Amino acid sequence: MAAISREEVAHLARLSRLAVTEEELDKFAGQLDVILQSVARIGDVAAEDIPPTSHSVPLTNVYRDDVVRPGLTQDEALSGAPDAADGRFRVPRILDEEE
């Protein structure tokens, strides 16, 4: 017996505003039934002694050590700027705010 009927698929299609043909109704009912059965099987497999996980394998990030290196001076950073004023990048105003 199917977990989802053809009529339920038609109802879902109407709610989703999807145009579904008669042949698609039968096809989707079968596909959705397989999906629902697969999801139901997860409940049978899940055991209380198994902690929930978000990934099947542990995730580890690979970080490099932070090394302090000399950076640009203020003049070097501003040297390529199209417009600079008072030691800062000057950009066009984007909001109508009072100074």
C-alpha positions as CSV (number, residue, x, y, z in Angstrom):
1,M,0.0,0.0,0.0
2,A,1.3,3.4,-1.0
3,A,2.1,5.9,1.8
4,I,1.0,8.7,-0.4
5,S,-1.9,8.6,-2.7
6,R,-2.3,10.0,-6.2
7,E,-5.0,12.4,-4.8
8,E,-2.6,13.6,-2.2
9,V,0.1,14.3,-4.8
10,A,-2.6,16.2,-6.9
11,H,-3.4,18.2,-3.7
12,L,0.2,19.0,-3.1
13,A,0.7,20.1,-6.7
14,R,-2.3,22.4,-6.4
15,L,-1.0,23.9,-3.2
16,S,2.4,24.4,-4.9
17,R,0.7,25.8,-8.0
18,L,2.4,23.2,-10.2
19,A,0.8,22.0,-13.4
20,V,1.1,18.2,-13.2
21,T,-0.1,15.8,-15.9
22,E,-2.0,12.5,-15.1
23,E,1.1,10.5,-15.9
24,E,3.2,12.6,-13.6
25,L,0.7,12.1,-10.7
26,D,1.3,8.3,-10.9
27,K,5.1,8.8,-11.3
28,F,5.4,11.3,-8.4
29,A,3.2,9.2,-6.1
30,G,5.5,6.3,-6.6
31,Q,8.6,8.4,-6.1
32,L,7.3,10.2,-3.0
33,D,6.3,6.8,-1.6
34,V,9.9,5.6,-1.9
35,I,11.1,8.8,-0.2
36,L,8.6,8.5,2.7
37,Q,9.5,4.8,3.2
38,S,13.2,5.7,3.3
39,V,12.7,8.4,5.8
40,A,10.5,6.0,7.9
41,R,13.4,3.5,8.0
42,I,15.7,6.0,9.6
43,G,13.5,5.9,12.6
44,D,13.9,2.2,12.8
45,V,17.7,2.4,12.6
46,A,18.2,5.3,15.0
47,A,19.1,4.2,18.5
48,E,19.3,6.2,21.7
49,D,22.9,5.1,22.3
50,I,24.1,6.7,19.0
51,P,24.6,10.5,19.3
52,P,23.1,12.7,16.6
53,T,25.6,14.0,14.0
54,S,25.6,16.5,11.3
55,H,28.3,14.8,9.2
56,S,29.2,11.1,8.7
57,V,32.9,11.8,9.3
58,P,34.5,14.2,11.8
59,L,35.3,17.6,10.4
60,T,38.6,19.2,11.3
61,N,39.8,22.6,10.1
62,V,43.4,23.0,9.1
63,Y,44.8,26.3,10.4
64,R,48.3,27.7,9.9
65,D,49.9,29.5,12.8
66,D,49.5,33.3,12.7
67,V,52.8,34.9,12.0
68,V,53.3,38.6,12.4
69,R,54.7,40.1,9.3
70,P,55.3,43.7,8.4
71,G,52.4,45.3,6.5
72,L,51.9,48.3,4.4
73,T,52.5,51.7,5.7
74,Q,49.7,54.2,5.6
75,D,51.3,56.0,2.6
76,E,51.9,52.7,0.8
77,A,48.2,51.7,1.3
78,L,46.9,55.0,0.1
79,S,49.3,55.2,-2.9
80,G,47.0,53.4,-5.2
81,A,43.8,55.1,-4.0
82,P,41.9,57.2,-6.6
83,D,41.2,59.7,-3.8
84,A,42.6,60.1,-0.3
85,A,42.2,62.7,2.4
86,D,43.5,63.0,6.0
87,G,45.3,59.6,5.7
88,R,42.1,57.8,4.7
89,F,40.5,56.5,1.6
90,R,37.9,59.0,0.3
91,V,34.8,57.5,-1.2
92,P,31.6,58.9,-2.5
93,R,28.8,59.5,0.0
94,I,26.1,56.8,-0.3
95,L,23.7,58.0,2.4
96,D,22.2,61.4,2.9
97,E,23.6,62.0,6.3
98,E,24.6,65.2,7.9
99,E,28.3,65.6,8.8
